[in-house]
Amino acid sequence: MASQVERIKWIEGTSFLVDGFNFLSPKCSAYFLTHFHSDHYWGLRPSFCHGTIYCSDVTGALLVGKLGVKPQFVHTLPLEKPTTIQGVEVTLLDANHCPGAVMLLFHNKKTKSTILHTGDFRASEALTERTASWIRDRDLRVRILYLDTTYCNAKYTFPSQPSVLAALSRIAEREKAERPSTVFYVGTYSIGKERAVRAVAAGIGWSYLRNRKTARDACPSSPSSYTPWVNPQNGAKLYWVPYSEHSSYTELRSFVRAIRPRKIIPTVGAGDEKGVERQLKHFLADMDLSHDRSRLDRYLGRGEEKRLKILPPNKRRLEGGVGGKRKTFDFEKIDVEEQVLRWEELSKGLNSDGKAQERGRGWDEREFTSDTKEKGLGRKTVEVIVLDDDDN
């Protein structure tokens, strides 16, 4: 869930607020909304009259149609077409999250400063390559990256979205083959997880319910139940599916490595300074720190006891050991990026190439099933829970 911290809502060097409707201010000259999830439009009401909200076409339609915001305060922008707003070139890029979700690229032609705000995003290999190419082809360098750090932990490794969707279709197809009268329910929220629903529908060749009341009446379980269970009364079966519309840890690392920002501002878990520092350390080897050596200590940790000391040339050496092996490095002879790698290797035992060891394993859709006890019922129900964060 996006952090409700004012300082991360302001785009540095501008008077723009992104996903910051909890912090309406006369100092704000333009409001931006990355997508229509409540933790991002939190504080926005139908009575909003404080300025212009810039967003995608889909998000704009939802703001007016579902939230009741007056259309004169909503201005939609096209994808991948730069628009100049108060002297800043703003471009919307696909975020691969939910319908209408976008990343925001801000470029100030006068100062040459480029800032990328990901909103919530799933950094698939295709999205990462497309975004990096778009930026590279225009000879831009991202100075600041506002990053969706929902899964900024090495334990959060999960399958690619296409592989999970393919497995969903196979699950649905198999269940239908066993009992053609099976009814499928997919737990989701108002905006998002549409791909999971379509995958199930494709597997069974059926339509799906779009009426909330009808679906609620048909669903045999509590929507808040996320524990595998068997309901012997109606023969229900539940599958847990590792589907996510946020980036996995490895996808985050790959995205940052492709963009190579000079600074990262986490947008999730940003309320705790120590938590922010822990998140930033994951990306040290992937950032461009070569422009300013004085910033290295800030990313390695704050406080004098954690600060990288600048020693005389004859003392700029460090000894340490990883896995029983002692190594010596001369920090005067290697650049800042290499320093970061060595500090990580010596202090935390990461791989020598600076990449965190990836944990986790592949998955088999057969693992995500519970036994079904049927009692002569005419049909069976299958409920699919798509696992993700608490977006809504």
N, C-alpha and C positions, 0 to 999 in steps of 0.2 A: 504494500500500500504506500502511495506517495506520502512523503513526510510533509506535515503542515508547519514548515519553518519558513518564515518570511525571507530570510537572507538568500535562500536558494531559489526563490520565485522571481527575483529580479535578474534580468540579463545584464551582466556587467558592461559598463560603458554606455548604457542606454537607459531610457525611462520606461522600458517594456516590462510587463509582468506576464509570466507564463504559468498557467494552471494555478493562479494565485488569487482566486476570488474571495478568499478569507481575509485578504489584505488590501481591500479597495483603498485607493489613495489618490488625492488630488495631484500627487507627483507623477502618477502613471499617465502616460500619453497614449498607450495602446495595450489592450489585453489580448492574449493569445490562449487558445485552448487546443491541446494536442489531440484529445479524443473525449468521447462521451461516457466516461466512467466517473462515478460520483466522487471518488477520492481526488479527482482532478478538477471537477467543476464545483467542489465543495464551497459553499458560501454564495453561489450564484442563484439568484431568485428571479421570478417573472418580472419583478419591479425594477430590475437592473436598468440604470440610466446613466452610468458613470463614464461611458466612452464606447469605443468600438471594439467588438470582439472579433478577432481574425481567426479563422479555422477552415477546415475542409468543407466541401459541399455537403457531404453526408452528416458531419457533425453539426453544421449550420441548420440543416433540416431537422435534426433531433432537438437542437436547442429551441427552435421555434415550435415544432410540432409536439414534443413531449414535455419540455420544461416550461414552455409558455413565454420565453424571452421575446420581447418585441422585435420584429424583423429589422427595424431601422437601426438597431444596435448590433446587428450581426452582418459581418462582411466575409464572404467566402473567397478563398484563393485557390487557383488551380495547382495541380501537382507539377513539380519540376519546371515551373516557369517563374523566374525571379520577379518580384514585385517590390518597387521602392516605397517604403513607408517611413516618412520623416527622415529621409536621408540614408536609411539603412535598407539594403537589398535583402528581402526575405524570400526564402524558397521553401516550399513544402515538399518533403520526401516521404515516400511510403514507409510506415513503421512495422508492417507485418504483425499487427497486434489484433485489433478488432475493426469492424467497418468504420471507415472514416479516420482511423488513427494515423497521425503523421509525425514525422520528425521536423524540427524547425531549424533551418540554416540561416544565420544572420551574418551578413557581410557588410562592413562599413568601408566603402571605397576610399574615403578620405584617410582613415587611419590604417587601412588594410587589415583590420582585425576581423577574424572569422570565428564564429561561435556556433556549435552544433548542440541542439537540445533534442535528445532522443524521445522524450515523453516516455511512454511504455512501449517496448518494442521486443520483437523476437529476431535476433541477429542471425538468421540462417546464413549459410554460405553464400547464397544468391544475393541476399540483402546486403551483406557486408561488401561483396565485390561491386555491386551496383552503386552503393553509396560512396565507396572509396574511389571508384572510377569517375563518378560525377564530380567529386571534389578535385580529384587529380587533373581531370581534363580541363578544368577552369583555372588551373594553377593556383589553387587556394591551399592554405595551411591552417588547420584548425588550432586556434590558440586555446580555447576553453571547450571542454566537452561536459555538458550536463548529462549524466549517465543514469539510466534505469538500473539500479543495483539490487533488484529484488532477490536474485540468486547469486549474490557475490560471496560464494563460499565453495571451496573445492569439492565439497560433498554433493553439491547440486549438479550432477551430471545425469542427463536423461536423453532418451533417443530423439532423433530428429522428428519434426512434426509430420513430414510425409510418411515416415515409417510407421508412426503410431496410427495415423489415419488409415493406412493400408491394413494394419492389424485390426482396427475397428471394423472395417468392411468385412474382413474374413470372419471375425467373431459373429457378426450379424448374419452373414451368409450361412455359417455353420449352424447357428441356433435355429434359423428359419428352416433349414433342411431337416433338422430333427423334429420340429413341430411347426408346420406352416402357420398355425393360428397364434404363434407367439406375438406378444405386443412388446415393443421396445420403448423405454423411457430414458431420455438423456438429461441428466441434471446439469443445469446451466443457469445463467442470469440473463437480464434483458438484452444486453449488447455484448457479443462475444461468444465463442464456442460454436459458431454457426458451422464451421468446417467439420466439427465432430458430428453434428447432427446430419450434415450432408453425407458424411462417410457411412454412417449407419444406414441412411436411406438408400445409398448406392448399393450397399451390400445386400439389402433385402428387396430392392426394386420397388419400394413403397413410398408413399407420401408421409409427411409427419405433421403432428398437431401444432398449430400456431396460436391457438387460443389458450391463454393462461388458465382460465377457469376450467376448461375441458381437460387440459393436461393435469391440473391439480386434482380434479375429481378422479381421474383415471389412475394416478400414481398411487401405488399401494404402500409407500413408505414415507417417513418424515424426510423432507428435503434437507434437514440439517444432519441426517445420519450419514457418516462417512466410514462406518465400520462394516466389514463384510458380514453378512447375516443370511440366514435362511428362514423364510416364512413358510412353514409347512402348511399353512391354511390355504395359501393361494399359489404355492409353487413358484415363488419369485427367486430369481438368481441375480446376483450383483457382480459387476466387473469393476475393478479399479483400473484406470487407464492413465499412464504417465504422459498426458497431453498438456502442453503448456503454451501460452501465448506470450510468455516472457523468455528472455535469453537464459540459456544454461550458463554455468560458470565458464566452460570452455569456449562457448560462443562469445561471451563477454570479452574474454582475453583475446580472441581472434579479432573481434571488432576493434578493440582499442589498438591492437598491434597494426591493423590496417590503416586506421585513422591517424595514429601517433600524435595525440594532442599534447600541448605543453602543460595543461592543467586539467584536472578532472574534478567536477563537483557532483558527488552522489546525490540522487534525488529520493532515495529510499534509505531509511535508517540514518537520516541526516541530523537528527535531534541530539545525538550524543557525540561529542567531539572525539572521544576515544574510539567510538565505533566508526566514525568517518576515517580516522587514521588507519584503522585495521583494514577498511575497504581499499583505501588508496594503495596500501603496500602490495596488494595483489597485482597492481598494474605498473609498478615501477619500471620493470624491464621492457614494457610495451610503449612507454611514453617517450616524447622527445624532450629530454632534459638538457640537451647539449648547449642550449642557448644561454643558460644561466646556472653556473656551478653553485652559486650561493643558495639555490633553492633545494639542493639535494638533501640537506639536513632536515628541511621541513617535511619532506615526504618520508624520510626515514624515521621521524619521530620528533616530538617537541620536548623542550626542556634541556638544560645544559648537560644532564647526564646521558642524553641520547644523541646529542649533536655530534656530527662528524667534525673532528678537530682538524684545523688546517695547520700542519706541522712543517717545520723546516725541511728542505729537500732531502737532507741526509736521514731524516726520521720518518719519511712518508712511506712506511712499510707496515704491513699487517700480517701477522701469523695466526693461523687457526686450523682447525681440523674438521673434516667431515668423514664419517665412516672410518675413523681411525687413521686417516691420512692427513699429514700436516702439509700446509701449503703456505707460501709466502707471496704477497703481491706488492708491487711498487705502485702506489696510487698516483705518483707523479707522472708515470709513463703510460697510463691508460685513461681513456676518456670517461666522461661521467656515466654514460650508459653501461660501460664495462664495470665501473665502480659499483653501480647498483647491483649488477649480477653477482659480483664477488661478495658484497655484503650479505646478500640473500643466501648465497651458498654457505658462507661461513657461519652465519647466525641462525639459519633455519633449516639447513640441510636440504635445500631444494636441488633439483637436477642441475648439472653444470651448465646447461643452456638457458637457465633462468626460468624454465617452465615448471609450474607446479605439477607434481605427479597426479595424474588423473585417477580418481577413484570411481568405482562403479563398474557395472557390467551390462552386457546386453540383456534384453528381456524377451520373454516369450509370452504371447497373449494367453497361453494355456495356464500360466501361473496366476492369472487374475480372475479366477472363477471360484465359486463356492458350490458345494454339492446342493442339489435340489431334491427335496422330498415332496413328491406329488401325491395327492390323495384323490385320484379319480377325477381331477378337474379337466374341463374341456380345453383349457388353454394354459399356457405358461407365460409369465412375465419376466423380462430381462431389463434390469436397470443398469445404466452405464454412468459411472461417476468419473468425470474428467478432472484430474487433480491439478490444481493451480493455486494461486494466491487468492486473496479475498477481494478481488475486483468485483464491482457490481455495476 
